[in-house]
Amino acid sequence: MKEKSLKLCMIVVAWLCLVSAATCSDEYRTITDMRGKEVQIPTHIEKVVTIDDGLIEGVMTVLGEADKIVGLGSSSLKKSSEYTFTNVSSGNYTYNNGMNPVRYLNPRFADLPLVQDSSTGINYETLASLEPDIVIVRRGSCAASWGTNEEGLSKNINSIEKLGIPTIVVNAPPCYDEPDLSRISEEIRVIGQVFDKEERADELVAYLDDCVDFIKDRTADVQENEKPRVLALGLSPQSRSAGGAGNVRGAIIAYYIEKIANAANAYTVTRYTSDTGVVSAEHVLALDPDIIILPTSSGYHPPSELCSAPYYENLRELRAVKNRTVYALAWTPSNCDASRLEYPIDLMIIAKACYPSRFNDIKINEWVLDFYSGLYGVDKETAKELRSTQWLNWAVEDNF
């Protein structure tokens, strides 16, 4: 009798262990992030903290998961911006309400707490108080620039994980020696796995890839002697204060020019570095590119700034200024060469600027509306607002 009771107890204990293991298995899943690390995350995620400047938040918006974000790692996702420059003929001109597209699409971001400060780093007390189910970090973004070196990455990630918070890491392009848009696709797929929405993430990757392939197909047969020389010039006020005309750092735009648009880069940059990249007016005049592209650089810079601001009078003899072949890229605050979901806009602007005849059926000011609609599933009026928040209305004014 005792022997039967003992066997029965053993069976019950074994059954309870199996039930417990199954329950634990149902409550957690394992994801391999871009460190190659297996991370156990809750099956049902309700609260997320992101440390990034827009890509993670953009992907979550597309996936329908942005409402789960309870804390942010970048102030650029909370605010709108304005930028003023001086026009020779009309005085000061101010651009208002510039913002990251995901900030426009998610107004609640303005009220979310920040879990880190640019000067002091991550506030672990604030992070812990939010009780997130997971933290997602985009290593190499402005918000997680500390992650580009292994020591900084390990220190910060270990500190987060000591709070008992599973942490997923995706790697932005600056984490690699050579830019490659496939890395962004990998980031998107990892985030899709986190929210168990791999199919929707694959659709997003396919949409972005189609935009890139459209441009590459049209420029693939351009001969070397047909390629215009393109200079990506950041008109940073800090660069002017340092005695220069602007700066030229940033590998991703060079990659866009050379590998996607198939044009000639007037000033070769191998990768993102901490170097200031300041170039003098004399240097820019010596380069005398056919086309000048103006990225976000410590502020927004419309074509009219280079062509008419009094502090650029010494660059009036540039052929690009004389021919009005100066074009501004979309407003992307806190980009750090990392790129976000809107990167096809920059690609299309560069390609259209380089080869207007090959893209004569494309009007950038109209194309971006279709792009936003396809990316975020928004209506035309919302797409127009997104165009405005990225300060692309110059393309409407110039019929570009």
Residue, then its C-alpha position, 0 to 999 in steps of 0.5 A: m500500500k505504501e509502495k502504491s502511495l509513493k508511486l502515486c505521489m511521484i506521478v503527481v509530482a512529475w505531472l506538476c513539474l510538466v504543467s509548470a514547465a509548460t506554463c513557463s514555456d507559454e509565458y516566454r519566448t526566445i529571440t536572437d538579437m543582432r548581437g547573436k544573443e538569445v534573449q528570453i522575452p515575455t510572450h505577451i508584451e504590454k510595456v516597452v521602453t525604446i532607446d533609439d531616435g525613430l527606427i524602432e518606434g517607426v517599425m512598431t508604428v507600422l506593426g501596430e505596436a506603438d501604443k505599448i511604448v511607455g518610455l523613450g531614449s531620445s528627446s527628438l521623439k518628443k518635440s517639434s523643432e524650428y529653424t531660422f536662416t537669413n535670406v538676402s532678399s527677404g530677411n529671416y525665414t523660419y521653418n516651424n513644426g519640424m518633427n520626426p514622422v513617428r512623433y507626428l503619428n504618435p502625439r502621445f510621445a510628447d508626454l512620455p518620460l525620457v529614460q536617459d539624458s544626453s549628458t548623464g546617460i541612462n537613468y536606471e531609476t526612471l527606467a525601473s519605475l516604468e516596469p517595462d516588459i522589455v527594452i529595445v536598443r538600437r545600437g549606433s543610433c544617436a540615442a545609443s551612440w554609447g553602443t558603438n564600442e563593446e565596452g559601452l554596450s556591455k556596461n549599459i546593457n548589463s546594467i539594464e539586465k540587472l534590473g531584470i528587464p530583457t533587452i533586445v539589441v539591433n544594430a544600426p549601420p554605423c556599427y559596421d565598417e561598410p554601409d549596407l541597407s540590408r542591415i536595416s532590413e535585419e533590424i526590422r525583422v528582429i523587431g517583427q519577431v519580438f512582437d510575433k509579427e514576422e509576416r508584417a515585418d517582411e512586408l515592410v522590408a519588401y516595400l522598402d526594398d522595392c523603393v530601392d530597387f526602383i531607383k537602382d534599376r533606373t540608374a544601373d546602366v549609367q556610364e562613368n562619363e555620365k555620372p554627375r559629381v555630387l557633394a553632400l554638404g552639411l551647412s552646420p552653424q558649428s562648422r561655420s563657427a569653426g571657420g568652415a563652409g560646412n561638413v562632409r562626414g557621414a558614410i551613409i549618404a556617400y553610399y546612397i550617392e555611389k551605390i544606389a543612385n550610381a553617381a560620383n561622390a565629390y568627396t569620399v567618406t569611408r564611414y561615420t567617424s567622430d571627426t568634425g569633417v569641416v571643409s573650408a569654402e576654398h575646398v568646396l569651391a575647388l571641388d565645384p560639384d555639379i549637384i549639392i545635397l543638403p542633409t540635416s546638420s545641426g539644423y534644417h537647411p533648405p536650398s535657398e539657404l545656400c543660394s541666398a543667405p549672406y553668410y554663403e555669399n563666398l559660395r555663389e560661384l559654385r556651378a550648383v548654386k548658379n544652376r540651382t542644382v541644390y537640393a535638401l534632404a528630409w528633416t531627420p533630427s538626431n540621425c547620426d548616419a543611422s537612417r530610419l524608415e524614411y530613407p527611400i525619400d533621401l534616395m529618391i531626391i538624390a536620384k532625381a537630382c542626379y538624373p532628372s531625365r531618367f526620373n522625369d515621370i517622378k515629382i518628389n512632392e507627389w511621390v513622397l505622399d504615395f510613399y508615406s501612404g504605403l509605409y504607414g497606411v495613412d490617407k493623403e491629408t496625413a501624408k501631406e502633414l508628414r511631408s510638411t513635418q519633414w520640411l519637404n514643402w520646398a519640393v512643392e514650391d519648386n515643382f520638384 
